[in-house]
């Protein structure tokens, strides 16, 4: 945060103001015209714009009106600057959505005060938008199987407590969804749900991600990083902090998390005073933490702090009776996203999904449904032949009779079988080439134009 855009046609003012604000710890960019400013605003996110009312190419208030029509998530607070300040101009600016109005020559004290307040207002707006997103985010645990019914009952029972939770499960089983469901049914549901994937953050940055920093102590050296940053513990104050893949944290970081849990306070990097928080921690892992303890990779004391309420999320292969509900849910989700309402899946295709072993669990199923809809834009009923080759092949093997018995027919004619195989083979190569059609054509030994004709013939719509 703390990114300021100065828009003024007077170079001396831009240079002077930029120098002062950078000394105060702000990240500053400047522009001399409204056109240049609008280009910058489309390419980057700014928190506050200091906008001169008189610009060579356009009236500043007109530019203000355009800024206020931007996507709500990226709209900065705008402070109007004018060398000819009048009450009328200030009123007009306020009606158009300006945060405040500054007169030239600028008072340094007032400029810094207005800028600080505008930053706080912007941060509050961002936090409220994130909170609204979280409230609307899916937090319902889908499934009619015995283990999922038991899991929902456990969530209902344990969510209202403040006990820490440790969720076990393979990658892709939906551990974050369980965490969100716990938060949504807890007494903290009106406060933030903040998540951090411990496996995705480099060791050099994990401490500042967790606890933040002050006084310019950013680990991002040689950059225009803001002077301070709130970490996930601080942002989750009053709410829930979800630590995903907690088993991937280093022992050094584990020690700091342990202390924060015990004391409910921590010292941001570069700070001289601790920050006190009230946070419920829900952690998740795909590892056997007791085994990691025996190997010396995980602290036993931290394990006992986190493992107050253990949850076990079953893999999809152990609850395949939930597949129809999950498929229906994902078809509705992506059908709405891609303008494809009322897409269905045949019983035969569902049976093929049940015969697959789902190493990637629910995440793999969700990605598969999205891919099938994208690659079959005109299909309203998804059949077995529309499924990716890996699933299709495994389901064929599962259907294969015992040795010595004739194999059942899956297609009416040899032509249908050949077309189905060719279709899956082409789509597999495109997938392996990450959608790069030139590389896929080369891998298939085809001209690019020939590949597009093939795709059109099998009903796959791809832009050339």
Buried (B, 14 or more C-beta within 10 A) or exposed (E): BBBBBBBBBBEEBBEEBBEBBBEBBBBBBBBBBBBBBBEBBEEEEBBBBBBBBBBEEBEBBEBBEEBBEEEEEEBBBBBBBBBEBEEEBBEBBEEBBBBBBBBBEBEEEEBBEBBBBBBEBBBEBBEEEBBEEBEEEEBEBBBEBEBBEEBBEBBEEBBEBEEBBBBBBBBBBBBBBBBBBBBBBBEBBEBBBBBBBBBEBEEEEBBBBBBBBBEEBBBEEEEEBBBBBBBBBBBBBEBBBBBBBBBBBEEEBBBBBBEBBEEEEBBBBBBEEEBEBEBBBBBBBBBEBEEBBEEEBBBEEBBEBBBBBEBBBBBBEEBBEBBBBBBBBBBBBBBEEEEBEEBEBBEEBBBBBBBBEBEBBBBBBBBBBBBBBBBBEEBEEBBBBBBBBBBBBBBBEEEEEEEEEEEEEBEEEEEEBEBBBEBBEBBBBBBEBEEEBEBBBBBBEBEEEEBBEBBEEBEBEBEE
